[in-house]
Amino acid sequence: MPTTDFLRRRNALWRQLRGLPPGPAFETTLSALAALTGWDRARILAGLGHPAEETHER
């Protein structure tokens, strides 16, 4: 079961991603969320409601 700290960090990263435009900060936050959750980029983008093929600056 995830710890409270893990859930707070995960939720904070999701919140940040939802508010960021494509660009370096978005990519950094996406990478941090991927490292924390073990999810790949496509899964995170899908969680944000973006089509899997949608491109963002890398």
Secondary structure as UniProt FT lines:
FT   HELIX           4..19
FT   HELIX           24..37
FT   HELIX           41..47
FT   TURN            48..49
FT   TURN            52..53
//
